Structures are given as structure tokens and as C-alpha cells.
Amino acid sequence: MKLLSRLLARAANWTSVLAGLAVVAMMLQVTLDVTLRYLIGKPLMGTLTMVSFYYMVIVAFVPLALAEQRDAHISVDFVTEALPVRLKYHLAGLMLVPAALVGGILTWRTFEAAMRAFRMGAAETSGFSRIPVWPAYFALPLGAGLMTLIIMLRFAAYATNQQVESPEK
């Protein structure tokens, strides 16, 4: 389980690096687009398409796994706050099952959508050129799938009363 934990932690870290690179690329492209628009009156073609279909999707969905790895997803504890510690522990462990099911369904459905977009060669027209957007569809199943694997690992650790290795190690 330790090896799998390390592999998933590394994958989550690499996907967050990919998301960080997307933020930098988005910043550079938008800055160049605005600069060219105001200096020479010609914006950079495809900026809106790249930002909305690539960068934003990558930034929003690919790092889902890192948030799960760090247990950083939003949670509301006011109902369970008064429960005994041991009951909260078991409730949190058992709630990993529906979380994994939802994550698995999200992964499956978004992968199907990505394959449909791939098969039809989904593209957006920008000016006089067509920009293929189907590759960006795979960001959703990548982020959701890796997140689901981490949830499943956390449940396996709970069920076997083991610790999942911290991502910092």
C-alpha cells in the first residue's frame, strides 16, 4: 500500500505542476494578446479558445487529485462536530465509499465524453483557423480518475486500519 500511496502522491504532484504550467501559459498568452491588441491593433488569434477550452479546464480539473491527497476539499462539519472522535473517524471512513462511487461515475462519464470529442475531432473556429479542442476533454477524466484512485486508497487504508503516507514524504 505504501508503494501505491507514493505513486499516487507523485502523480497528484505532477498533475498540479501541469496545472501550474497552464496558469503560467494562460497568463503569458493573455498578456501577449492584450499587448499586441493595443500596440499594433492585432490580437493573438485563438486566445479565447485556448483560455476557455484548455487552460481553464486544466487548472480547474487536473489538480482535483492533489486536493484529495491533501484532504483539502471543502467540507462542512457542523453536523458531525458534536459526535465522539471514534464515530467521526468511522463516519469519515465510510463516506469514502459514496465519494469513490461519485468520482468513478464522473471519471467514466467524462472519459466517454472525451472519447466522443476525440472521434468527431472536436474543434473551435477562431478567425480563419480551426483549433482542435478534443485533447482538453481528457483533463476531466484525468483529474477525476486520479482523485478516485486516491479516495479508494484512503478507504483501503481505513478498512485495513493502516495509515496512508503523507504527500510530503
N, C-alpha and C positions, 0 to 999 in steps of 0.2 A: 504494500500500500504506500510505503514511503517513496518508492521509485515513481509510481503513478502520480503521487502528490507533487513531487518535484517537476515531473514532465508537464503537468497541467499548470503549475505555477509559472514555469518558463514560457509556456505557450501564452498564458494570460499576460505576462510581461511583454512578450514580443508583439502581441496584438495591441497593447497600449502604446508601444513605440510606433506602430503603424498609424494609430490614431493621432499621435503627436505629430508625426510627419505630415499627415493630412491637414492638420491645423496650420502648420508652417507653410505648406504648399498653398493652402487657401489664402492665407494672409499675403503671401508674395504675389499670387495671381491677381487678387483683388486690388492690391496696391499698384501693380503694373497696369491693370486695366484702367483705374482711375487716373493714373499719371498720364498714360497715353491719350485718354479721352480729353484731358484738359490741356495737354501740351501740343498735340498735333491733331486733335479732333477725331482720332480713330481709335475706338476702344479695342481691346483684345478680344477677338472672336471666340465664342464658346465659354466665356467666363461664367455666365449664369448657369449654363448646363453643367459645367464641371463642379461648380459650388453646390448646386442643388442635387445633382444626381450622384456625385462621387464623394466630395469632401464631407458634406454634412451627414451623409449616410454612414460613412466610415467612422466619423467622430462620434456619432450617436450610438451605433450598434456594436461595433467591434470591441470596445472596451467593457462590455457587459460582464465578461468573464473576470476581469480584474476587480470589478466592483463586488462580484460574488466571492472571489478569492479573499478579499479583504473584509468581507461581511459588511459592506458599505452601502448596500441598497437601503432605500427608505423603509423604515418600519414604524409602526405605531404600537406602543406598549401600554397604553393606559388601561386596557382590559386585563392584561396579564401582570401588571405591576404589583398587585396585592397577593399574587399567588406565591406559594412556597418555592424556594430556589429549585428544588428537585423536580417539582411539577413543571416549572417553566422550562427546565432543561429537556424533559421528555416531550413537552408540547412543541418546543422548537425543533427537536429531532424528528418528530412525527410529521411536522408541517413541511419537511423537506420532500416528502412523497408527492403531495399535490404540486409543490413547486417544480419538481422534476418532471411531472406529467405535463404541466403547462409549458415548461421550457422545451420538452420533447415535441409537443404538438406545434409550438412556434417554430422550432427548427425544421420539422418535417414540412409544414405548410410553406414556409419561406423558401425552403430548398426547391419545392415543386414550382413555386413562382419564378425562382431564379432559372430553373431549367426551361420553363416556358419562354422566358425572356431570351435565353440563350438560343433556343431552337428557332425562334422567329427573328433573331438578330435585332432586338430592340435598340432603337437609335433615336436621337432627337436632332431636329434640324436647327442649325444655328447659322444664320446668314445664308451662305450658299453651300455650306458643308453639312454633312451628317456625322454626328458624334455617336459612336456606339455606347449605349448605357447599360447593356446587359451585364458587364462584369461587376458593376456596383451592386446588383441584386444579390450577389453571393456574400456580401458583407453581413447581411442579416442572419443567414443560417450559420455563418462562421461564428459570430458573436454569441448567438443563442445556443448553438451546439456546444461550444466550449463552456459556456455558463452551465448548461445542463449537465455536462460531464462533471464539473466541479460540485454541483449540488448532489449528484449521485455519489461521488466520492465522500462528501460530507455525511450523507446518510449511511453509507457503508461503515464509515468510522464510528458513527453514533451506534449503529446496530451491533458492531463488534466491540464497542466500548474502547475504541482507540482514539488517539489524537491525530488530527490532520496537521501535517507540518506547516508551520507558518511560512508565508511567502517571502519573508525577509531572510530565511535561512538558505 
